[in-house]
Amino acid sequence: MEFSRSHSSSLLALFFICLSILSNLFTSAEADLISDVCTASKNPQFCANSLRSDPRSGRADLKGLGQIAIDLATKSAKSTKTLVDSLKQNATDTRLKGIYDSCSENYGDSIDDLGEATSLLKSGDYLGVNLRASAALDDADTCDDNFKDAKQVEPRNLADASQNVQNLCDIILVIANRLRGNI
């Protein structure tokens, strides 16, 4: 009886050691996937911080990371559109109001593009995801260009928010290209 109790304790300890090793392997694989994706992005540190900020990233495969990036980009685009609408309400210059109107439309389009990207990702149309993410990135960039073209200074908070949207869309592009086998 003493032998089996000792034997059971050893097996239990061995089980927990194996479980710990497997857990570390999965965590390492997730970290490697995020690192692999982010090294191909334009802003690797931003990419890694953004993807790791979502609790789903711990167990996500490449397609799961794609959905996380789309969700983060959508949230950022919505927040930026809200900022643009607020800036427009407070603007007194009619030229600025016109720029803000265009930017609001740009971010509305960006939000729509990202919504389509979600459906395309689910259906496995990774070229479509790439095209929608590229369009969403261009929409944000067009808002920035509206200020340059009118020789107006873009508010720093809007420029920063726009850069976040663009960086997040870049992550989607990297993931879509990997899913297509292009990277």
N, C-alpha and C positions, 0 to 999 in steps of 0.2 A: 504494500500500500504506500509506503514511504517513497519507493522508487517512482511510482506513477504520479505522485504529487510533485516531486522534484522534476520529473519529466514534463509535466503540464506547465510548471512555472517556466521552464526553459523554452518550451514551445511558445508560450505567451510572450516572453521577452523577445524571441526571434521574430514573432509576428509583428510586434511594435517596431522593431528595428527595420524590418522590410517596409512597413507602412511609412516610416519616416523617410527612408531612401526614396520610395516612389513619390512621396509628396514633394521632396526636393527636386526630383527629376521633372515633375510637372511644372513646378514653379520656375525652374531653370528653362524649360522649353518655352514657357510663356514669355519670359524675359528675353530669350533669344529671338522669338518671333517679333516682338515689339522693337527690339534693337535692329533686327534685319530690315523691318519696314522703315523705321525712322532714319536709318543711315542713308536711305535713298530719297528722303524728303529734303526740301529746301531749308528747313529749320529743325534739325534732328532733336535738339533739346526740347523745343516746344512740342514736337510730335510725341516724344516719350512721355513728357509730363502730362499732356492732354489725354493720351490713351490710358495711361496708368491711373488717371484721376477717376476713371469709371470702374466701379467694382466688378463689372462684367468682364473686364479685360483679363482677369486672372485665369479664366478658363476658356477664353475665346480662341477660336481658330481664325484663319485669315478672313473668312467671310464675316465672322462675328466682329472682328476688329473693324471691318468695313462698315458694318451697321453702327458701331459705336462712333466712328468718325462722322458718319452722316448725321447721327443724332446730335453730336456736339456742334457740327457746322450749322445745323438747322436752328438749334438753340441760340447760337451766336448771331446768325442772320436775323432771327426774330428780335433779339435784343438790340441789334444795330438798327433795325427798322424803327423800333420804338424810340431810340435815341434820335434818329433823323426826324421823326415826326415831332418830337419834343423841341428840337432845335428850330424846326420850321415855325412852330407856334410862337416861339420867342423872338424870331427874326423880324426886323423892321425894314430891312433892305429888300426891295422887290426882286433884285437879281438873286440874292441869297435864297429867298423863298422859292424861286424857280429852280435853283440848283437842288434844294431840299426836296422839292416835288419830284424831280428826276431821280434823285437818290432813293426816295421812298419807293418809287416804281421799280428801280433796279433791285432793291432788296426784296420787294414782293416777288419779283421774277426769280431771284436767287432761292427764296423759300420754296417756290413752286418747283424749281429744278431739283432741289434736294429731296422734295417729296416724291418726285418721279424716280429719283435715284434709289430710294428705298424699295419701290416696287420692282425696279429693274434688277437690283441686287438679289431680291428674293427669287426672281425667276431665272437667275443665272445669266442675265444679259450684261456681262461685264463691260463690253464696248459701250453699251447704253449708259451704264453707270459712269464710265469715263467721260462721255459726252455731256451728261447732265452736270457732273462735278466741274467740268471745264467751263460750262455755261454759267454756273453759279459763281465761280471764281471771277469770270469776266464781268459779271453783273456788279460785283463789289468793286472791281478795278475801274469800271466805267464811272461809278460814283466819284472815286478819287479824281479821275480825269475831268469830270465836270467842273471841279474847282480849278484845276490847272488851266483848262481851256478858257475859263472866264477870268483868269488871273486873280482868283480869290484864294485866300488862305483857308485851308480846310481845318476845322477845329481839331485840336490834338486828340481829344477823346474819340472823335469820329474816325480819324486816321488810324488810331490804335485798334479800334473795334473792327475796322475794315481789314486791317492786316491780320487780325485773328481769324476772320472768316476766310480770307485767302489762304492762310497757313493750314486751316482745317480742310479746305477743299483740296489743297495740295496732298494732304495725307490720303484723302479718298482716291485721288488720281494714282498715287503710288500703289495703293492696295488693289485698285481695279486693274492696273497693269500687271501686277503679280498674279492676280486671279486669272487673267488672260494668258499668263505665261510669258509676258514680255519683259520681265525683269528677273 
